[in-house]
Amino acid sequence: MSFSAADHAFMARALQLARRGLYSTSPNPRVGCVIVRDGRVIGEGWHERAGLPHAEVEALNAIVGAGEAAKGATVYVTLEPCSHFGRTPPCADALIAAGIARLVVAMQDPNPLVAGQGLARLAAAGIEVASGLLGADATELNIGFVSRMTRGRPWLRLKVAASLDGKTALNNGVSQWITGPEARLDAHAWRARSCAVLTGIGTVRDDNPRLTVREVQTTRQPLKVVIDSRLETPPDAAVLEGGKVLIAAAQDHGARAAALQGRGAEIALLPNAQGKVALDDLLRELGRRGINEVLAEAGTRLNGSLLREGCVDELLIYQAPMLIGDAARGMFGLAELAELSGVTRLDIIERRAVGADFRIRAVLREADDHRDFPGRGLLINLLRIAHIAGLAGISAVVLAGAGGARNWGAVMLISGLGIVALDAWANPFYFRQAKGIGTLLKVALVLLLVAWEAGRLPLFWFVLAFSVALSHAPGRLRHRGLF
């Protein structure tokens, strides 16, 4: 679907409004809304915090306050309007009642309670619906919310301040200050947008940090999370002051636990088989608590553990123009490699100067070639051609009202599962991420074909169900050519 220059401009304004909730909306997403009629903005709104009206309702209220009406207007909103009752009524119903003519959204809502139902309800009411405009920007703005809705865990951003030679502290633990005041102010802004700040007992002992937002105006302080397997956090530690604290432990030391709880800390026992804190379980616990984004500010050892266990989604590195030397502490406690094939590869998504320092943002690159064999790429491409042919064959026989759809469905299913199997062999991590839902979805599609050809599913309902199933295919699978 194509969008005009005006569409882009109005959606950009909606995103600008959404960013006003950067520090306040969690656990809800950051959403902005612009209402336009005859090329003129007649209402704007943004979601401030959970429990208050959503962006669409705020924009509609702004119209009423200005003596305007939304009938026949176009609404630009950065996230699909909700279709369910939560703390507030459905926004989709409010837009329908207002009589709008067109809705443009940046992205669908990944919340399973919505997941396209808001758009479907608006379209069923005769409203023109379009989605995908500046979708990447909207996703980036709500990357933590998307992560929690799709993976059940928050987006973890690992922050490191280091010298040009990659050192984060002297060998004696002294690290204040490697970066300049501008970089530290910028880091507080990232801390403010995070729902939780995570550190380890080593950092608590060495630096005695408060982990509070002090340099940026904000209406809330993030949850402070300390990974402390043996509950060694001193009861007088600065981290226990000014805000909620969750200590993740692996062992229940009664007297120590009582002392920390007496200071207001909550303790969660999350042991792994090695007697340490199970980091993945901790992230899922944070997800259950509505935590969207986590900023990890830890030391070398915990940084390495977070990387090794696949907990890190993004690196936020401040690099200072100085050299500290080999004896100093490094950024990540990772095992020595014998071959370069085992390196952790990154994609740099941003590099900019912050005062005298540089800020680098990077995401971990998904490697799908951990294992390989000659001709695997060619075989996958042939299976993808067969997969597309199966989908095209299904479409052709359905449109012609002819038989054979189940045969084409079998081609699509077998080729798709072949692609999944080859990618799973090459990269077991991808297999864990994708196999279940992709396989079930493909089986469901073929069952739809069988039911239709057997005369148990009318053509209209078959096309509708088939379209819905395809539209809900996971983006990761769709990107890999499976849909």
SULUR-V661467 format. One record per residue. RES is the residue in one small letter. PHI is phi in whole degrees, 0 to 359 (none if undefined). PSI is psi as a letter, one per 20 degrees, with the letter a starting at -180 (* if undefined). BURIAL is + if it has 16 or more other C-alpha atoms within 10 Angstrom, else -. Layout:
res=RES phi=PHI psi=PSI burial=BURIAL
res=RES phi=PHI psi=PSI burial=BURIAL
This chain:
res=m phi=none psi=p burial=-
res=s phi=265 psi=q burial=-
res=f phi=235 psi=q burial=-
res=s phi=278 psi=r burial=-
res=a phi=298 psi=h burial=-
res=a phi=295 psi=g burial=-
res=d phi=303 psi=g burial=+
res=h phi=299 psi=g burial=-
res=a phi=295 psi=g burial=-
res=f phi=290 psi=h burial=+
res=m phi=290 psi=h burial=+
res=a phi=299 psi=h burial=+
res=r phi=293 psi=h burial=+
res=a phi=297 psi=h burial=+
res=l phi=294 psi=h burial=+
res=q phi=299 psi=g burial=+
res=l phi=295 psi=g burial=+
res=a phi=300 psi=h burial=+
res=r phi=293 psi=i burial=+
res=r phi=294 psi=h burial=+
res=g phi=265 psi=j burial=+
res=l phi=304 psi=h burial=+
res=y phi=256 psi=j burial=+
res=s phi=227 psi=i burial=+
res=t phi=277 psi=h burial=+
res=s phi=303 psi=q burial=+
res=p phi=278 psi=j burial=+
res=n phi=283 psi=r burial=+
res=p phi=284 psi=r burial=+
res=r phi=271 psi=p burial=+
res=v phi=225 psi=p burial=+
res=g phi=234 psi=q burial=+
res=c phi=217 psi=p burial=+
res=v phi=230 psi=p burial=+
res=i phi=248 psi=p burial=+
res=v phi=233 psi=p burial=+
res=r phi=222 psi=p burial=+
res=d phi=57 psi=k burial=-
res=g phi=76 psi=j burial=-
res=r phi=237 psi=p burial=-
res=v phi=288 psi=p burial=-
res=i phi=246 psi=i burial=+
res=g phi=195 psi=q burial=+
res=e phi=222 psi=q burial=+
res=g phi=196 psi=r burial=+
res=w phi=211 psi=q burial=+
res=h phi=276 psi=p burial=+
res=e phi=269 psi=g burial=+
res=r phi=199 psi=r burial=+
res=a phi=302 psi=p burial=-
res=g phi=99 psi=h burial=-
res=l phi=270 psi=r burial=-
res=p phi=304 psi=q burial=+
res=h phi=285 psi=r burial=+
res=a phi=302 psi=g burial=+
res=e phi=297 psi=g burial=+
res=v phi=292 psi=h burial=+
res=e phi=300 psi=g burial=+
res=a phi=293 psi=g burial=+
res=l phi=296 psi=h burial=+
res=n phi=295 psi=h burial=+
res=a phi=294 psi=h burial=+
res=i phi=294 psi=g burial=+
res=v phi=299 psi=g burial=-
res=g phi=296 psi=h burial=-
res=a phi=266 psi=j burial=-
res=g phi=76 psi=k burial=-
res=e phi=257 psi=r burial=-
res=a phi=225 psi=q burial=+
res=a phi=270 psi=i burial=+
res=k phi=300 psi=p burial=-
res=g phi=80 psi=j burial=-
res=a phi=275 psi=r burial=+
res=t phi=254 psi=p burial=+
res=v phi=249 psi=p burial=+
res=y phi=249 psi=p burial=+
res=v phi=223 psi=q burial=+
res=t phi=282 psi=i burial=+
res=l phi=219 psi=q burial=+
res=e phi=312 psi=p burial=+
res=p phi=300 psi=q burial=+
res=c phi=290 psi=q burial=+
res=s phi=236 psi=j burial=+
res=h phi=231 psi=r burial=+
res=f phi=274 psi=o burial=-
res=g phi=241 psi=c burial=-
res=r phi=284 psi=i burial=-
res=t phi=227 psi=r burial=-
res=p phi=293 psi=r burial=-
res=p phi=297 psi=p burial=+
res=c phi=289 psi=h burial=+
res=a phi=301 psi=g burial=+
res=d phi=295 psi=h burial=+
res=a phi=296 psi=h burial=+
res=l phi=291 psi=h burial=+
res=i phi=297 psi=g burial=+
res=a phi=296 psi=h burial=-
res=a phi=284 psi=i burial=-
res=g phi=81 psi=k burial=+
res=i phi=292 psi=q burial=+
res=a phi=259 psi=h burial=+
res=r phi=214 psi=q burial=+
res=l phi=233 psi=p burial=+
res=v phi=238 psi=p burial=+
res=v phi=241 psi=q burial=+
res=a phi=282 psi=h burial=+
res=m phi=207 psi=q burial=+
res=q phi=286 psi=q burial=+
res=d phi=281 psi=p burial=+
res=p phi=284 psi=i burial=+
res=n phi=297 psi=p burial=-
res=p phi=303 psi=h burial=-
res=l phi=288 psi=i burial=-
res=v phi=244 psi=f burial=+
res=a phi=44 psi=l burial=+
res=g phi=95 psi=i burial=+
res=q phi=290 psi=h burial=+
res=g phi=295 psi=g burial=+
res=l phi=294 psi=g burial=+
res=a phi=297 psi=h burial=-
res=r phi=295 psi=g burial=+
res=l phi=292 psi=g burial=+
res=a phi=295 psi=h burial=+
res=a phi=295 psi=h burial=-
res=a phi=274 psi=j burial=-
res=g phi=90 psi=j burial=-
res=i phi=270 psi=p burial=+
res=e phi=290 psi=p burial=-
res=v phi=238 psi=p burial=+
res=a phi=222 psi=q burial=+
res=s phi=223 psi=r burial=+
res=g phi=105 psi=i burial=+
res=l phi=285 psi=o burial=+
res=l phi=56 psi=k burial=+
res=g phi=297 psi=h burial=+
res=a phi=297 psi=h burial=-
res=d phi=294 psi=g burial=-
res=a phi=293 psi=h burial=+
res=t phi=295 psi=g burial=+
res=e phi=300 psi=h burial=-
res=l phi=295 psi=h burial=+
res=n phi=241 psi=k burial=+
res=i phi=300 psi=h burial=+
res=g phi=290 psi=g burial=+
res=f phi=297 psi=g burial=+
res=v phi=299 psi=g burial=+
res=s phi=299 psi=g burial=+
res=r phi=294 psi=h burial=+
res=m phi=287 psi=h burial=+
res=t phi=262 psi=h burial=-
res=r phi=243 psi=i burial=-
res=g phi=75 psi=j burial=+
res=r phi=212 psi=q burial=+
res=p phi=286 psi=r burial=+
res=w phi=278 psi=p burial=+
res=l phi=258 psi=p burial=+
res=r phi=251 psi=o burial=+
res=l phi=262 psi=o burial=+
res=k phi=261 psi=p burial=+
res=v phi=224 psi=p burial=+
res=a phi=250 psi=p burial=+
res=a phi=218 psi=r burial=+
res=s phi=279 psi=r burial=+
res=l phi=295 psi=h burial=+
res=d phi=266 psi=j burial=+
res=g phi=76 psi=k burial=+
res=k phi=253 psi=p burial=+
res=t phi=253 psi=i burial=+
res=a phi=192 psi=q burial=+
res=l phi=294 psi=r burial=+
res=n phi=296 psi=h burial=-
res=n phi=273 psi=j burial=-
res=g phi=97 psi=i burial=+
res=v phi=290 psi=p burial=-
res=s phi=224 psi=j burial=+
res=q phi=257 psi=o burial=-
res=w phi=235 psi=p burial=-
res=i phi=276 psi=g burial=+
res=t phi=263 psi=r burial=+
res=g phi=276 psi=r burial=+
res=p phi=297 psi=h burial=-
res=e phi=295 psi=g burial=-
res=a phi=293 psi=h burial=+
res=r phi=292 psi=h burial=+
res=l phi=296 psi=g burial=+
res=d phi=297 psi=h burial=+
res=a phi=295 psi=h burial=+
res=h phi=293 psi=h burial=+
res=a phi=295 psi=h burial=+
res=w phi=291 psi=h burial=+
res=r phi=294 psi=h burial=+
res=a phi=293 psi=h burial=+
res=r phi=280 psi=i burial=+
res=s phi=275 psi=q burial=+
res=c phi=279 psi=h burial=+
res=a phi=214 psi=q burial=+
res=v phi=243 psi=p burial=+
res=l phi=245 psi=p burial=+
res=t phi=214 psi=r burial=+
res=g phi=242 psi=r burial=+
res=i phi=297 psi=h burial=+
res=g phi=298 psi=g burial=+
res=t phi=292 psi=h burial=+
res=v phi=299 psi=g burial=+
res=r phi=288 psi=g burial=-
res=d phi=282 psi=g burial=-
res=d phi=252 psi=i burial=-
res=n phi=49 psi=l burial=+
res=p phi=284 psi=q burial=-
res=r phi=271 psi=h burial=+
res=l phi=61 psi=k burial=+
res=t phi=257 psi=r burial=+
res=v phi=273 psi=o burial=+
res=r phi=237 psi=h burial=-
res=e phi=257 psi=i burial=-
res=v phi=229 psi=p burial=+
res=q phi=289 psi=p burial=-
res=t phi=209 psi=q burial=-
res=t phi=270 psi=i burial=-
res=r phi=214 psi=q burial=-
res=q phi=255 psi=p burial=+
res=p phi=291 psi=q burial=+
res=l phi=298 psi=p burial=+
res=k phi=261 psi=p burial=+
res=v phi=242 psi=p burial=+
res=v phi=243 psi=p burial=+
res=i phi=270 psi=o burial=+
res=d phi=215 psi=n burial=+
res=s phi=304 psi=g burial=+
res=r phi=252 psi=j burial=+
res=l phi=54 psi=l burial=+
res=e phi=262 psi=j burial=+
res=t phi=296 psi=p burial=+
res=p phi=296 psi=p burial=+
res=p phi=300 psi=h burial=+
res=d phi=260 psi=j burial=-
res=a phi=296 psi=q burial=+
res=a phi=296 psi=h burial=-
res=v phi=295 psi=h burial=+
res=l phi=278 psi=i burial=+
res=e phi=258 psi=q burial=-
res=g phi=71 psi=m burial=-
res=g phi=130 psi=r burial=+
res=k phi=287 psi=q burial=+
res=v phi=230 psi=p burial=+
res=l phi=244 psi=p burial=+
res=i phi=255 psi=o burial=+
res=a phi=267 psi=o burial=+
res=a phi=234 psi=r burial=+
res=a phi=247 psi=i burial=+
res=q phi=229 psi=q burial=+
res=d phi=262 psi=n burial=-
res=h phi=267 psi=o burial=-
res=g phi=308 psi=g burial=-
res=a phi=293 psi=g burial=-
res=r phi=295 psi=g burial=+
res=a phi=299 psi=g burial=+
res=a phi=298 psi=h burial=-
res=a phi=295 psi=g burial=+
res=l phi=289 psi=h burial=+
res=q phi=294 psi=h burial=+
res=g phi=295 psi=h burial=-
res=r phi=270 psi=j burial=-
res=g phi=97 psi=j burial=+
res=a phi=280 psi=q burial=+
res=e phi=260 psi=q burial=-
res=i phi=244 psi=p burial=+
res=a phi=241 psi=p burial=+
res=l phi=271 psi=o burial=-
res=l phi=225 psi=m burial=+
res=p phi=282 psi=q burial=+
res=n phi=253 psi=a burial=-
res=a phi=293 psi=h burial=-
res=q phi=267 psi=j burial=-
res=g phi=79 psi=j burial=-
res=k phi=254 psi=r burial=+
res=v phi=285 psi=p burial=+
res=a phi=283 psi=o burial=+
res=l phi=295 psi=g burial=+
res=d phi=295 psi=h burial=+
res=d phi=296 psi=h burial=-
res=l phi=297 psi=g burial=+
res=l phi=296 psi=h burial=+
res=r phi=290 psi=h burial=+
res=e phi=296 psi=g burial=+
res=l phi=295 psi=h burial=+
res=g phi=299 psi=g burial=+
res=r phi=295 psi=h burial=-
res=r phi=272 psi=j burial=-
res=g phi=82 psi=k burial=+
res=i phi=277 psi=p burial=+
res=n phi=268 psi=g burial=+
res=e phi=233 psi=p burial=+
res=v phi=239 psi=p burial=+
res=l phi=253 psi=o burial=+
res=a phi=270 psi=p burial=+
res=e phi=233 psi=n burial=+
res=a phi=231 psi=a burial=+
res=g phi=260 psi=a burial=+
res=t phi=303 psi=g burial=+
res=r phi=293 psi=g burial=+
res=l phi=292 psi=h burial=+
res=n phi=303 psi=g burial=+
res=g phi=295 psi=g burial=+
res=s phi=295 psi=g burial=+
res=l phi=298 psi=h burial=+
res=l phi=292 psi=g burial=+
res=r phi=301 psi=h burial=-
res=e phi=270 psi=j burial=-
res=g phi=71 psi=k burial=-
res=c phi=269 psi=i burial=+
res=v phi=270 psi=p burial=+
res=d phi=257 psi=h burial=+
res=e phi=212 psi=q burial=+
res=l phi=254 psi=p burial=+
res=l phi=238 psi=n burial=+
res=i phi=246 psi=p burial=+
res=y phi=257 psi=p burial=+
res=q phi=246 psi=p burial=+
res=a phi=264 psi=q burial=+
res=p phi=282 psi=m burial=-
res=m phi=208 psi=r burial=-
res=l phi=241 psi=p burial=-
res=i phi=250 psi=h burial=+
res=g phi=115 psi=r burial=-
res=d phi=295 psi=h burial=-
res=a phi=287 psi=i burial=-
res=a phi=285 psi=r burial=+
res=r phi=280 psi=q burial=+
res=g phi=271 psi=a burial=+
res=m phi=275 psi=h burial=+
res=f phi=223 psi=p burial=+
res=g phi=275 psi=n burial=+
res=l phi=247 psi=q burial=-
res=a phi=292 psi=q burial=-
res=e phi=292 psi=q burial=-
res=l phi=259 psi=q burial=-
res=a phi=264 psi=h burial=-
res=e phi=222 psi=q burial=-
res=l phi=290 psi=i burial=-
res=s phi=295 psi=i burial=-
res=g phi=265 psi=j burial=-
res=v phi=290 psi=q burial=-
res=t phi=269 psi=o burial=-
res=r phi=266 psi=q burial=-
res=l phi=235 psi=q burial=-
res=d phi=246 psi=o burial=-
res=i phi=285 psi=p burial=-
res=i phi=253 psi=i burial=-
res=e phi=197 psi=q burial=-
res=r phi=213 psi=o burial=-
res=r phi=211 psi=q burial=-
res=a phi=281 psi=p burial=-
res=v phi=231 psi=n burial=+
res=g phi=65 psi=c burial=-
res=a phi=275 psi=i burial=-
res=d phi=255 psi=r burial=+
res=f phi=241 psi=q burial=+
res=r phi=253 psi=p burial=+
res=i phi=240 psi=p burial=+
res=r phi=248 psi=p burial=+
res=a phi=217 psi=q burial=+
res=v phi=244 psi=q burial=+
res=l phi=288 psi=p burial=+
res=r phi=282 psi=p burial=-
res=e phi=279 psi=o burial=-
res=a phi=265 psi=o burial=-
res=d phi=251 psi=k burial=+
res=d phi=231 psi=l burial=-
res=h phi=297 psi=h burial=-
res=r phi=230 psi=q burial=-
res=d phi=206 psi=r burial=-
res=f phi=212 psi=q burial=-
res=p phi=302 psi=p burial=-
res=g phi=89 psi=j burial=-
res=r phi=298 psi=g burial=-
res=g phi=298 psi=g burial=-
res=l phi=297 psi=g burial=-
res=l phi=297 psi=g burial=-
res=i phi=296 psi=g burial=+
res=n phi=296 psi=h burial=-
res=l phi=295 psi=g burial=-
res=l phi=294 psi=h burial=+
res=r phi=293 psi=h burial=+
res=i phi=298 psi=g burial=-
res=a phi=296 psi=h burial=+
res=h phi=296 psi=g burial=+
res=i phi=294 psi=h burial=+
res=a phi=297 psi=h burial=+
res=g phi=298 psi=g burial=+
res=l phi=295 psi=g burial=+
res=a phi=295 psi=h burial=-
res=g phi=295 psi=g burial=+
res=i phi=301 psi=g burial=+
res=s phi=300 psi=g burial=-
res=a phi=295 psi=g burial=-
res=v phi=289 psi=h burial=-
res=v phi=294 psi=g burial=+
res=l phi=295 psi=h burial=-
res=a phi=276 psi=i burial=-
res=g phi=70 psi=k burial=-
res=a phi=264 psi=r burial=-
res=g phi=273 psi=r burial=-
res=g phi=99 psi=j burial=+
res=a phi=297 psi=h burial=+
res=r phi=292 psi=h burial=+
res=n phi=293 psi=g burial=+
res=w phi=295 psi=h burial=+
res=g phi=297 psi=h burial=+
res=a phi=296 psi=h burial=+
res=v phi=299 psi=g burial=+
res=m phi=296 psi=g burial=+
res=l phi=294 psi=g burial=+
res=i phi=295 psi=g burial=+
res=s phi=294 psi=g burial=+
res=g phi=297 psi=g burial=+
res=l phi=293 psi=h burial=+
res=g phi=296 psi=g burial=+
res=i phi=297 psi=g burial=+
res=v phi=301 psi=g burial=+
res=a phi=296 psi=g burial=-
res=l phi=293 psi=g burial=+
res=d phi=293 psi=h burial=+
res=a phi=295 psi=g burial=+
res=w phi=296 psi=g burial=+
res=a phi=289 psi=h burial=+
res=n phi=215 psi=n burial=+
res=p phi=301 psi=h burial=+
res=f phi=297 psi=g burial=+
res=y phi=299 psi=h burial=+
res=f phi=301 psi=g burial=+
res=r phi=297 psi=h burial=-
res=q phi=286 psi=h burial=-
res=a phi=241 psi=h burial=+
res=k phi=296 psi=g burial=+
res=g phi=298 psi=f burial=-
res=i phi=292 psi=h burial=-
res=g phi=296 psi=g burial=+
res=t phi=295 psi=g burial=-
res=l phi=299 psi=h burial=-
res=l phi=295 psi=g burial=+
res=k phi=293 psi=g burial=+
res=v phi=299 psi=g burial=-
res=a phi=298 psi=g burial=-
res=l phi=296 psi=g burial=+
res=v phi=293 psi=h burial=+
res=l phi=298 psi=h burial=-
res=l phi=298 psi=g burial=+
res=l phi=297 psi=g burial=+
res=v phi=298 psi=g burial=+
res=a phi=297 psi=h burial=-
res=w phi=293 psi=g burial=+
res=e phi=291 psi=h burial=+
res=a phi=278 psi=j burial=-
res=g phi=79 psi=j burial=-
res=r phi=264 psi=j burial=-
res=l phi=219 psi=o burial=+
res=p phi=302 psi=q burial=-
res=l phi=303 psi=g burial=-
res=f phi=299 psi=g burial=-
res=w phi=289 psi=h burial=-
res=f phi=297 psi=g burial=+
res=v phi=299 psi=g burial=+
res=l phi=296 psi=g burial=-
res=a phi=296 psi=g burial=+
res=f phi=297 psi=g burial=+
res=s phi=295 psi=g burial=-
res=v phi=297 psi=g burial=-
res=a phi=299 psi=g burial=-
res=l phi=294 psi=h burial=-
res=s phi=293 psi=h burial=-
res=h phi=263 psi=j burial=-
res=a phi=300 psi=p burial=+
res=p phi=302 psi=p burial=+
res=g phi=301 psi=h burial=-
res=r phi=298 psi=g burial=-
res=l phi=289 psi=g burial=+
res=r phi=298 psi=h burial=-
res=h phi=295 psi=h burial=-
res=r phi=275 psi=j burial=-
res=g phi=85 psi=j burial=+
res=l phi=274 psi=i burial=+
res=f phi=222 psi=* burial=+
